[in-house]
Every structure is written in structure tokens, then in C-alpha cells.
Amino acid sequence: MSDLTRLFLPPTIGAGTQLFTSAVMTVWNSVTHANTVTNGVVTYTNLPVINAAGLVPGLVLLANTTAGPIVLGNLVQAT
């Protein structure tokens, strides 16, 4: 199957998998958008980011998709 095939198939997120989850972003470069995110024992590198404005290392919200997790933004904003 080509990489585009998954766009036309039903979602394959398994039963019991959360659509949204929290994780900790330990590294964030606001210029290159390079990042490292840890979710339990799993560490992701350079996840796609939806809203980079104001993003800082710390607690982030992830959307779990069939293509992998996507960073939606920080869960806690600095005041």
C-alpha cells in the first residue's frame, strides 16, 4: 500500500486508545520546531506541532492519529 492509502481507510486506532493524551515536552526549539516529547516510557522526536505560538517545554496535549501523535499545544500556560 502507498502512504496515501491510509487517507481513504477508516481509522485504525484500536479500541481503548485515547484520542487525546498528555505528555511532557522536554526539548523545544521555536525556530526549527525540533522537539522531544516523552509519554510514559515512549520518547518521540520532532513530532508535528499544530500551534507553535507560545509553545514552551512542559506539559503538552497530544492528539493520537493513525499517522502518529501530533502536539496540539501546552496544557498549562505561563502567566
Steps between C-alpha positions, in 0.01 A plus 500: 500500500615853431528764769182666369287189547447570870319823410214297350476221754302517825694599812704215643543636851431192714225465755605650829747744343443856613456761229669765717771451760747711694879474476808696601694701243859505624661674200351775281675720242265780394701573184532151349205343691729213603354331805521202731185375671479227765179309563562241768783277378465616137710792372412671172729729302384782272125447520284727285371805687163662427538825694864598557423853622586524867597132528749430778647182650267344752163324501347475151183355348544234232244386243551133415445445127551204271816673373632551855466760776473873429577774754197729538656739752579553866251391764620766744583853386751717684350812656 
